[in-house]
Amino acid sequence: MATVVVISVDGQGGLWVADLDAGTVLPLPVPKAGGLKVVTDLRATGATVTKGVNVAVTVKSAEAAFSGHYDG
């Protein structure tokens, strides 16, 4: 099973790589080619792209998430 996800948030620029095993989140350089370039181009038009993710929600803070709250 994949333990790395590429994420972005509406209204924020750029993509991020979250390595769940390492517990890290790092900015991803702007893709110049390949599948992530296509995703980046689609995102720029307002599209939402998901694959292999079954939950993704935004929260105001980590504290809100740990308390069970999300922006819904």
N, C-alpha and C positions, 0 to 999 in steps of 0.2 A: 504494500500500500504506500502511496506517495505521502511523504512527510514534509514536503515543501510546497508552498502555495504562492502564487503571484497575485497580489491584491492592489486595489485602488479604491478611492473613496470619491463619490460625487463632489464636485466643487474643489477638489484638490488635484494638483498636477502630479504627474508621474506614476510610476508603478513601484511596488515594493515586493521584496522576496522575504517571506516568513519561513524560516527553517524551524519546524516544530520540535525536532529532536534537539537542536542546539539552543532553542529558546531565543533566537535572534530575528530581528527584522531589519533589513537593509534596503536602501534605495537601489533600484535597478537602473543601470544606464539605459538611455533611450534606445530601443531596438532599431537597428538599421535594416534588418532583413529577417525573413522567416515568419513563423507563426505568431510570435509576439509582436512583430511589426504590424501584422494584420489586425491583431487585437487592439493595439494602440490606435491605429487608424479608425477602427470601428468605434472605439471609446470616444474619440474626438468628435464623432457625429452624434453622440448621445446614446449610443447603443450600450446595452449591458450584456456582457459575455460571461457565461458560467460553464464550467465543465468539471465534474467530479466533486462539486461542493454541495452539501445538502443543508447547510445553515450559514448564513452570512447576514449580520445585522449591524447597524451602527449604534454606538452608545456614546453618551456625553463624556464618560470618564471610565477608567478601569474600576474605580470604586463602584460606579453604577452597575457595571457588568457583574462584579463579584457579589453585588446585592441582588442580582436577578433582574435588573431593569434594562430595557433597551428602548431606543426611539422607534416606536411602532405605530 
